[in-house]
Amino acid sequence: MSIVQTWNKPRVAVFLVTVSSVVTGLLFRLPIYRGYFFGDDSLLVNDALNPNGPHGLLPDLFLVGGGKWRPLSTPLLLIMARQFGNNLVPFQIVSSLLLVSTGILLGMLVYRLTKLSTPSILATVLVLSSPFTWLFQSWTYGVMESSALLCTVISIYFLVGIEDVKKHRQFKIWCGFTFLFFSTLIHERYIIVVFALFFFYLCLPKHTKRSDINARLFLLIPVFHLIMKGFILGINPTTSGGETSYDTSLGLGVISRILRGMQGVLGGLSGSGYFYSTDSFSLQMNQNAAPVVIPLGLACLILSSTVFATVITVRNRKTNHFEKSAGSKYGVALIGIVGISLLLPGSLVEERFEGRWIYGAQIFIFSALLIALNDFSVFRRLKYVLSIPLFIVLLLVNWSYRSDSPAFFTYRNQVNVSLTVLEKLVPRENPWSLVVKPSDSNSPTDWQFAYGYSLQQLSNPPYSFSLGTCPTYKKRIPCYSVQLKR
């Protein structure tokens, strides 16, 4: 048996993809954080330890926060917060394990459609080297993001597997439906995938009939959300990420924000994402984006590779090769459509474009490209000529962003430094007050300190927390002032 045949064996592929996933996850992981909590992390711990009403599995399942209902992720996060408190390490470990699992499964998804180990390894490395994993690795809610994405990948893995054999088709369909349903209950962003799959199967009636799939089955998921949120819980079913409801963010601006998301997918944005405001922090974060030549260059590389591969394939296509690739065409189209659809949720938010919102789009789009370049090219060498340069450029871009990651943690570092200094200076027992002076008037300092809840991590929390000037009380108490610096 030749080396090539051994290299592309299923068991060998699983081993290589797993090793690539673990190694890449270690090389691109962020440092373990053992400092003070800030922002939403502190709010989560406060909600877990000081619930406003009864707590337990059943109340947590129906808990609504910020107009959002996430019955599978909220109970898990609250349980972890009650168990671990202000310790981010367990959250980081769980989220990293989920990310590595996602990388392995996506690599095997690529292998399922190409039967080649090389593009599977390339896909795995690109998945875990992306700067959009920064928030996944460094936030309590990274567990939510990672688990939702993993469930989506599992769902697509089952649905693509329908083409393999005729056995267990209904089992795979229901498994795909179930895990997709789980992902929407973890985070409502993935409801868009439901509509993408519905229109995909609706537009391919012959493929849908041959696969024994009822496209209307997927509509049960948004109907469930509509009934639960709109009629039972009384919240807006379209509310998701950002501070603006989806139904108030529609307009021509969506197109420009979709292009911004595509810029990120093509390596043009760091893990900091993109901010539409003009305060100093936003401008600093936006400067971390790659020069426009990077996404444009990648777009041209992908376009030219696609055109070149198409021309060569049309000229040299053989009947048996075409029949072999026909099944995977649907798989590539399915993965690509899912990736493109995941650009939409982030584009409906007016304040900013976070990297985590397009991470799913990025990994699905590039997986589809790698599959297409390796499965539809007639010549073996052509597969590598087209895919390796694309991989190298993206990997170099991802690696270059690592130096920008400290800026991503500016708000957290400001809180951590402030609380570290205050712990040494403030009274051990007597009351005291705190005034925080932001480094920028537009900075969300209240949120940054979790509206004062972050200060509860001190052994002697302040009597009051405010911005601007020291408050006046009948009883004289010391007032400490903190000037935040970048």
SULJONOR-V669148 format. One record per residue. N is the residue number from 0. RES is the residue in one small letter. SS is DSSP state (a for helix, b for strand, c for the rest). D_LAST is the distance of its C-alpha to the last C-alpha in Angstrom with 2 decimals. Layout:
n:N res:RES ss:SS d_last:D_LAST
n:N res:RES ss:SS d_last:D_LAST
This chain:
n:0 res:m ss:c d_last:59.97
n:1 res:s ss:c d_last:57.63
n:2 res:i ss:a d_last:54.07
n:3 res:v ss:a d_last:52.88
n:4 res:q ss:a d_last:54.75
n:5 res:t ss:a d_last:53.41
n:6 res:w ss:a d_last:49.82
n:7 res:n ss:c d_last:50.18
n:8 res:k ss:c d_last:51.87
n:9 res:p ss:a d_last:50.23
n:10 res:r ss:a d_last:49.79
n:11 res:v ss:a d_last:48.39
n:12 res:a ss:a d_last:45.98
n:13 res:v ss:a d_last:44.79
n:14 res:f ss:a d_last:44.25
n:15 res:l ss:a d_last:42.40
n:16 res:v ss:a d_last:40.16
n:17 res:t ss:a d_last:39.37
n:18 res:v ss:a d_last:38.58
n:19 res:s ss:a d_last:36.41
n:20 res:s ss:a d_last:34.51
n:21 res:v ss:a d_last:33.91
n:22 res:v ss:a d_last:32.99
n:23 res:t ss:a d_last:30.57
n:24 res:g ss:a d_last:28.98
n:25 res:l ss:a d_last:28.47
n:26 res:l ss:a d_last:27.22
n:27 res:f ss:c d_last:24.61
n:28 res:r ss:c d_last:23.63
n:29 res:l ss:c d_last:20.13
n:30 res:p ss:c d_last:19.85
n:31 res:i ss:c d_last:21.29
n:32 res:y ss:c d_last:18.82
n:33 res:r ss:c d_last:20.12
n:34 res:g ss:c d_last:17.36
n:35 res:y ss:c d_last:17.26
n:36 res:f ss:c d_last:17.82
n:37 res:f ss:c d_last:15.86
n:38 res:g ss:a d_last:16.92
n:39 res:d ss:a d_last:20.19
n:40 res:d ss:a d_last:20.63
n:41 res:s ss:a d_last:20.99
n:42 res:l ss:a d_last:23.15
n:43 res:l ss:a d_last:25.37
n:44 res:v ss:a d_last:25.99
n:45 res:n ss:a d_last:26.73
n:46 res:d ss:a d_last:29.12
n:47 res:a ss:a d_last:30.78
n:48 res:l ss:a d_last:31.32
n:49 res:n ss:c d_last:32.04
n:50 res:p ss:c d_last:33.89
n:51 res:n ss:c d_last:35.11
n:52 res:g ss:c d_last:38.68
n:53 res:p ss:c d_last:40.51
n:54 res:h ss:c d_last:38.85
n:55 res:g ss:c d_last:40.51
n:56 res:l ss:a d_last:41.01
n:57 res:l ss:a d_last:42.98
n:58 res:p ss:a d_last:40.74
n:59 res:d ss:a d_last:37.65
n:60 res:l ss:a d_last:39.39
n:61 res:f ss:c d_last:39.71
n:62 res:l ss:c d_last:36.36
n:63 res:v ss:b d_last:34.61
n:64 res:g ss:b d_last:30.91
n:65 res:g ss:c d_last:29.17
n:66 res:g ss:c d_last:32.40
n:67 res:k ss:b d_last:32.35
n:68 res:w ss:b d_last:35.05
n:69 res:r ss:c d_last:34.40
n:70 res:p ss:c d_last:37.31
n:71 res:l ss:c d_last:36.80
n:72 res:s ss:a d_last:33.06
n:73 res:t ss:a d_last:32.53
n:74 res:p ss:a d_last:35.17
n:75 res:l ss:a d_last:33.90
n:76 res:l ss:a d_last:30.29
n:77 res:l ss:a d_last:31.60
n:78 res:i ss:a d_last:33.93
n:79 res:m ss:a d_last:31.23
n:80 res:a ss:a d_last:28.96
n:81 res:r ss:a d_last:31.96
n:82 res:q ss:a d_last:32.80
n:83 res:f ss:a d_last:29.48
n:84 res:g ss:c d_last:27.40
n:85 res:n ss:c d_last:23.75
n:86 res:n ss:c d_last:24.35
n:87 res:l ss:c d_last:22.79
n:88 res:v ss:a d_last:24.87
n:89 res:p ss:a d_last:28.05
n:90 res:f ss:a d_last:26.32
n:91 res:q ss:a d_last:24.80
n:92 res:i ss:a d_last:28.26
n:93 res:v ss:a d_last:30.15
n:94 res:s ss:a d_last:27.93
n:95 res:s ss:a d_last:28.11
n:96 res:l ss:a d_last:31.89
n:97 res:l ss:a d_last:32.23
n:98 res:l ss:a d_last:30.33
n:99 res:v ss:a d_last:32.59
n:100 res:s ss:a d_last:35.59
n:101 res:t ss:a d_last:34.59
n:102 res:g ss:a d_last:34.38
n:103 res:i ss:a d_last:37.81
n:104 res:l ss:a d_last:39.42
n:105 res:l ss:a d_last:38.16
n:106 res:g ss:a d_last:39.44
n:107 res:m ss:a d_last:42.78
n:108 res:l ss:a d_last:42.82
n:109 res:v ss:a d_last:42.65
n:110 res:y ss:a d_last:45.38
n:111 res:r ss:a d_last:47.51
n:112 res:l ss:a d_last:47.74
n:113 res:t ss:a d_last:47.96
n:114 res:k ss:c d_last:49.63
n:115 res:l ss:c d_last:47.56
n:116 res:s ss:a d_last:45.16
n:117 res:t ss:a d_last:43.16
n:118 res:p ss:a d_last:41.59
n:119 res:s ss:a d_last:41.03
n:120 res:i ss:a d_last:38.99
n:121 res:l ss:a d_last:37.05
n:122 res:a ss:a d_last:36.22
n:123 res:t ss:a d_last:35.10
n:124 res:v ss:a d_last:32.77
n:125 res:l ss:a d_last:31.19
n:126 res:v ss:a d_last:30.77
n:127 res:l ss:a d_last:28.83
n:128 res:s ss:a d_last:26.82
n:129 res:s ss:c d_last:25.28
n:130 res:p ss:a d_last:21.47
n:131 res:f ss:a d_last:22.32
n:132 res:t ss:a d_last:23.04
n:133 res:w ss:a d_last:19.39
n:134 res:l ss:a d_last:19.52
n:135 res:f ss:a d_last:23.11
n:136 res:q ss:a d_last:22.18
n:137 res:s ss:a d_last:19.19
n:138 res:w ss:c d_last:20.25
n:139 res:t ss:c d_last:23.31
n:140 res:y ss:c d_last:24.46
n:141 res:g ss:a d_last:24.53
n:142 res:v ss:a d_last:28.01
n:143 res:m ss:a d_last:29.04
n:144 res:e ss:a d_last:27.84
n:145 res:s ss:a d_last:29.44
n:146 res:s ss:a d_last:32.69
n:147 res:a ss:a d_last:33.14
n:148 res:l ss:a d_last:32.75
n:149 res:l ss:a d_last:35.08
n:150 res:c ss:a d_last:37.71
n:151 res:t ss:a d_last:37.61
n:152 res:v ss:a d_last:38.13
n:153 res:i ss:a d_last:40.98
n:154 res:s ss:a d_last:42.52
n:155 res:i ss:a d_last:42.52
n:156 res:y ss:a d_last:43.89
n:157 res:f ss:a d_last:46.85
n:158 res:l ss:a d_last:47.50
n:159 res:v ss:a d_last:47.51
n:160 res:g ss:a d_last:49.84
n:161 res:i ss:a d_last:52.50
n:162 res:e ss:a d_last:53.65
n:163 res:d ss:c d_last:54.35
n:164 res:v ss:c d_last:57.47
n:165 res:k ss:c d_last:59.44
n:166 res:k ss:c d_last:59.37
n:167 res:h ss:c d_last:57.09
n:168 res:r ss:a d_last:55.83
n:169 res:q ss:a d_last:55.74
n:170 res:f ss:a d_last:53.96
n:171 res:k ss:a d_last:51.22
n:172 res:i ss:a d_last:50.98
n:173 res:w ss:a d_last:50.60
n:174 res:c ss:a d_last:48.09
n:175 res:g ss:a d_last:46.02
n:176 res:f ss:a d_last:46.36
n:177 res:t ss:a d_last:45.51
n:178 res:f ss:a d_last:42.29
n:179 res:l ss:a d_last:41.17
n:180 res:f ss:a d_last:41.99
n:181 res:f ss:a d_last:39.93
n:182 res:s ss:a d_last:36.87
n:183 res:t ss:a d_last:37.16
n:184 res:l ss:a d_last:37.45
n:185 res:i ss:a d_last:34.27
n:186 res:h ss:c d_last:32.34
n:187 res:e ss:a d_last:34.03
n:188 res:r ss:a d_last:32.34
n:189 res:y ss:a d_last:35.15
n:190 res:i ss:a d_last:37.86
n:191 res:i ss:a d_last:37.48
n:192 res:v ss:a d_last:38.87
n:193 res:v ss:a d_last:41.93
n:194 res:f ss:a d_last:42.71
n:195 res:a ss:a d_last:42.11
n:196 res:l ss:a d_last:44.65
n:197 res:f ss:a d_last:47.06
n:198 res:f ss:a d_last:47.18
n:199 res:f ss:a d_last:47.36
n:200 res:y ss:a d_last:50.46
n:201 res:l ss:a d_last:51.86
n:202 res:c ss:a d_last:51.80
n:203 res:l ss:c d_last:53.49
n:204 res:p ss:a d_last:56.53
n:205 res:k ss:a d_last:58.49
n:206 res:h ss:a d_last:55.72
n:207 res:t ss:a d_last:55.06
n:208 res:k ss:a d_last:58.76
n:209 res:r ss:a d_last:59.12
n:210 res:s ss:c d_last:56.20
n:211 res:d ss:c d_last:57.65
n:212 res:i ss:c d_last:54.47
n:213 res:n ss:c d_last:54.63
n:214 res:a ss:a d_last:51.69
n:215 res:r ss:a d_last:52.00
n:216 res:l ss:a d_last:51.12
n:217 res:f ss:a d_last:47.41
n:218 res:l ss:a d_last:47.62
n:219 res:l ss:a d_last:48.32
n:220 res:i ss:a d_last:44.63
n:221 res:p ss:a d_last:43.34
n:222 res:v ss:a d_last:46.44
n:223 res:f ss:a d_last:45.56
n:224 res:h ss:a d_last:42.02
n:225 res:l ss:a d_last:43.52
n:226 res:i ss:a d_last:46.05
n:227 res:m ss:a d_last:43.77
n:228 res:k ss:a d_last:40.87
n:229 res:g ss:a d_last:42.78
n:230 res:f ss:a d_last:45.94
n:231 res:i ss:a d_last:45.44
n:232 res:l ss:c d_last:41.82
n:233 res:g ss:c d_last:41.66
n:234 res:i ss:c d_last:38.26
n:235 res:n ss:c d_last:37.40
n:236 res:p ss:c d_last:38.23
n:237 res:t ss:c d_last:35.88
n:238 res:t ss:c d_last:32.66
n:239 res:s ss:c d_last:30.14
n:240 res:g ss:c d_last:26.46
n:241 res:g ss:c d_last:24.14
n:242 res:e ss:c d_last:24.82
n:243 res:t ss:c d_last:27.88
n:244 res:s ss:c d_last:31.30
n:245 res:y ss:a d_last:32.78
n:246 res:d ss:a d_last:35.78
n:247 res:t ss:a d_last:33.77
n:248 res:s ss:c d_last:31.73
n:249 res:l ss:c d_last:34.70
n:250 res:g ss:c d_last:35.26
n:251 res:l ss:c d_last:34.93
n:252 res:g ss:a d_last:31.14
n:253 res:v ss:a d_last:31.87
n:254 res:i ss:a d_last:33.23
n:255 res:s ss:a d_last:30.14
n:256 res:r ss:a d_last:27.99
n:257 res:i ss:a d_last:30.55
n:258 res:l ss:a d_last:30.18
n:259 res:r ss:a d_last:26.40
n:260 res:g ss:a d_last:27.18
n:261 res:m ss:a d_last:29.68
n:262 res:q ss:a d_last:27.15
n:263 res:g ss:a d_last:25.12
n:264 res:v ss:a d_last:28.35
n:265 res:l ss:c d_last:29.18
n:266 res:g ss:c d_last:25.99
n:267 res:g ss:c d_last:24.17
n:268 res:l ss:c d_last:21.14
n:269 res:s ss:c d_last:18.73
n:270 res:g ss:c d_last:18.26
n:271 res:s ss:c d_last:15.51
n:272 res:g ss:c d_last:18.47
n:273 res:y ss:b d_last:18.48
n:274 res:f ss:b d_last:17.34
n:275 res:y ss:c d_last:19.82
n:276 res:s ss:c d_last:17.81
n:277 res:t ss:c d_last:16.37
n:278 res:d ss:c d_last:13.11
n:279 res:s ss:a d_last:10.10
n:280 res:f ss:a d_last:8.77
n:281 res:s ss:a d_last:12.42
n:282 res:l ss:a d_last:12.97
n:283 res:q ss:a d_last:10.34
n:284 res:m ss:a d_last:12.00
n:285 res:n ss:a d_last:15.34
n:286 res:q ss:c d_last:14.98
n:287 res:n ss:c d_last:15.22
n:288 res:a ss:c d_last:18.74
n:289 res:a ss:c d_last:21.60
n:290 res:p ss:c d_last:23.65
n:291 res:v ss:a d_last:26.36
n:292 res:v ss:a d_last:28.93
n:293 res:i ss:a d_last:28.02
n:294 res:p ss:a d_last:29.04
n:295 res:l ss:a d_last:31.83
n:296 res:g ss:a d_last:33.09
n:297 res:l ss:a d_last:33.15
n:298 res:a ss:a d_last:34.91
n:299 res:c ss:a d_last:37.47
n:300 res:l ss:a d_last:37.95
n:301 res:i ss:a d_last:38.60
n:302 res:l ss:a d_last:40.88
n:303 res:s ss:a d_last:42.86
n:304 res:s ss:a d_last:43.20
n:305 res:t ss:a d_last:44.47
n:306 res:v ss:a d_last:46.94
n:307 res:f ss:a d_last:48.15
n:308 res:a ss:a d_last:48.60
n:309 res:t ss:a d_last:50.43
n:310 res:v ss:a d_last:52.81
n:311 res:i ss:a d_last:53.63
n:312 res:t ss:a d_last:54.09
n:313 res:v ss:a d_last:56.39
n:314 res:r ss:a d_last:58.51
n:315 res:n ss:a d_last:58.87
n:316 res:r ss:c d_last:58.71
n:317 res:k ss:c d_last:61.37
n:318 res:t ss:a d_last:62.70
n:319 res:n ss:a d_last:61.90
n:320 res:h ss:a d_last:58.33
n:321 res:f ss:a d_last:57.85
n:322 res:e ss:a d_last:59.26
n:323 res:k ss:a d_last:57.02
n:324 res:s ss:a d_last:53.88
n:325 res:a ss:a d_last:54.93
n:326 res:g ss:a d_last:53.75
n:327 res:s ss:a d_last:50.26
n:328 res:k ss:a d_last:49.91
n:329 res:y ss:a d_last:49.50
n:330 res:g ss:a d_last:46.95
n:331 res:v ss:a d_last:44.83
n:332 res:a ss:a d_last:45.17
n:333 res:l ss:a d_last:44.26
n:334 res:i ss:a d_last:41.09
n:335 res:g ss:a d_last:40.06
n:336 res:i ss:a d_last:40.72
n:337 res:v ss:a d_last:38.72
n:338 res:g ss:a d_last:35.74
n:339 res:i ss:a d_last:36.06
n:340 res:s ss:a d_last:36.47
n:341 res:l ss:a d_last:33.15
n:342 res:l ss:a d_last:31.41
n:343 res:l ss:a d_last:32.69
n:344 res:p ss:a d_last:30.91
n:345 res:g ss:a d_last:27.40
n:346 res:s ss:a d_last:28.77
n:347 res:l ss:c d_last:29.91
n:348 res:v ss:c d_last:26.45
n:349 res:e ss:c d_last:25.29
n:350 res:e ss:c d_last:21.59
n:351 res:r ss:b d_last:20.28
n:352 res:f ss:b d_last:21.78
n:353 res:e ss:c d_last:20.56
n:354 res:g ss:a d_last:21.62
n:355 res:r ss:a d_last:23.56
n:356 res:w ss:a d_last:25.75
n:357 res:i ss:a d_last:27.18
n:358 res:y ss:a d_last:27.26
n:359 res:g ss:a d_last:30.85
n:360 res:a ss:a d_last:31.75
n:361 res:q ss:a d_last:30.52
n:362 res:i ss:a d_last:32.43
n:363 res:f ss:a d_last:35.60
n:364 res:i ss:a d_last:35.70
n:365 res:f ss:a d_last:35.33
n:366 res:s ss:a d_last:37.81
n:367 res:a ss:a d_last:40.26
n:368 res:l ss:a d_last:39.84
n:369 res:l ss:a d_last:40.48
n:370 res:i ss:a d_last:43.49
n:371 res:a ss:a d_last:44.88
n:372 res:l ss:a d_last:44.52
n:373 res:n ss:a d_last:46.16
n:374 res:d ss:a d_last:48.78
n:375 res:f ss:c d_last:50.11
n:376 res:s ss:c d_last:50.50
n:377 res:v ss:c d_last:54.01
n:378 res:f ss:c d_last:53.37
n:379 res:r ss:a d_last:51.54
n:380 res:r ss:a d_last:49.96
n:381 res:l ss:a d_last:48.75
n:382 res:k ss:a d_last:46.69
n:383 res:y ss:a d_last:44.64
n:384 res:v ss:a d_last:44.54
n:385 res:l ss:a d_last:42.88
n:386 res:s ss:a d_last:40.56
n:387 res:i ss:a d_last:39.36
n:388 res:p ss:a d_last:37.66
n:389 res:l ss:a d_last:35.87
n:390 res:f ss:a d_last:34.72
n:391 res:i ss:a d_last:33.59
n:392 res:v ss:a d_last:31.50
n:393 res:l ss:a d_last:29.77
n:394 res:l ss:a d_last:29.21
n:395 res:l ss:a d_last:27.70
n:396 res:v ss:a d_last:25.34
n:397 res:n ss:a d_last:24.34
n:398 res:w ss:a d_last:23.85
n:399 res:s ss:a d_last:21.75
n:400 res:y ss:a d_last:19.21
n:401 res:r ss:a d_last:18.61
n:402 res:s ss:a d_last:16.20
n:403 res:d ss:a d_last:13.94
n:404 res:s ss:a d_last:13.98
n:405 res:p ss:a d_last:10.86
n:406 res:a ss:a d_last:8.80
n:407 res:f ss:a d_last:11.32
n:408 res:f ss:c d_last:10.31
n:409 res:t ss:a d_last:6.68
n:410 res:y ss:a d_last:8.56
n:411 res:r ss:a d_last:10.88
n:412 res:n ss:a d_last:8.85
n:413 res:q ss:a d_last:7.40
n:414 res:v ss:a d_last:11.14
n:415 res:n ss:a d_last:12.47
n:416 res:v ss:a d_last:10.97
n:417 res:s ss:a d_last:12.01
n:418 res:l ss:a d_last:15.39
n:419 res:t ss:a d_last:16.01
n:420 res:v ss:a d_last:15.78
n:421 res:l ss:a d_last:17.75
n:422 res:e ss:a d_last:20.38
n:423 res:k ss:a d_last:21.25
n:424 res:l ss:a d_last:21.34
n:425 res:v ss:c d_last:22.90
n:426 res:p ss:c d_last:26.69
n:427 res:r ss:c d_last:28.46
n:428 res:e ss:c d_last:30.80
n:429 res:n ss:c d_last:30.71
n:430 res:p ss:c d_last:28.87
n:431 res:w ss:b d_last:25.62
n:432 res:s ss:b d_last:23.28
n:433 res:l ss:b d_last:19.54
n:434 res:v ss:b d_last:17.56
n:435 res:v ss:b d_last:13.97
n:436 res:k ss:b d_last:12.28
n:437 res:p ss:c d_last:9.80
n:438 res:s ss:c d_last:7.02
n:439 res:d ss:c d_last:9.50
n:440 res:s ss:c d_last:13.18
n:441 res:n ss:c d_last:13.76
n:442 res:s ss:c d_last:11.39
n:443 res:p ss:c d_last:13.89
n:444 res:t ss:a d_last:12.96
n:445 res:d ss:a d_last:16.63
n:446 res:w ss:a d_last:16.81
n:447 res:q ss:a d_last:13.63
n:448 res:f ss:c d_last:15.54
n:449 res:a ss:a d_last:18.74
n:450 res:y ss:a d_last:20.16
n:451 res:g ss:a d_last:20.34
n:452 res:y ss:a d_last:21.90
n:453 res:s ss:a d_last:19.02
n:454 res:l ss:a d_last:19.86
n:455 res:q ss:a d_last:23.35
n:456 res:q ss:a d_last:22.29
n:457 res:l ss:c d_last:22.36
n:458 res:s ss:c d_last:25.81
n:459 res:n ss:c d_last:26.13
n:460 res:p ss:c d_last:24.18
n:461 res:p ss:c d_last:23.68
n:462 res:y ss:c d_last:26.54
n:463 res:s ss:b d_last:24.36
n:464 res:f ss:b d_last:20.88
n:465 res:s ss:b d_last:19.87
n:466 res:l ss:b d_last:17.41
n:467 res:g ss:c d_last:18.07
n:468 res:t ss:c d_last:20.75
n:469 res:c ss:c d_last:22.61
n:470 res:p ss:c d_last:25.69
n:471 res:t ss:c d_last:29.20
n:472 res:y ss:c d_last:31.64
n:473 res:k ss:c d_last:35.26
n:474 res:k ss:c d_last:34.50
n:475 res:r ss:c d_last:32.10
n:476 res:i ss:c d_last:29.20
n:477 res:p ss:b d_last:26.14
n:478 res:c ss:b d_last:22.93
n:479 res:y ss:b d_last:19.53
n:480 res:s ss:b d_last:16.46
n:481 res:v ss:b d_last:12.88
n:482 res:q ss:b d_last:10.10
n:483 res:l ss:c d_last:6.90
n:484 res:k ss:c d_last:3.77
n:485 res:r ss:c d_last:0.00
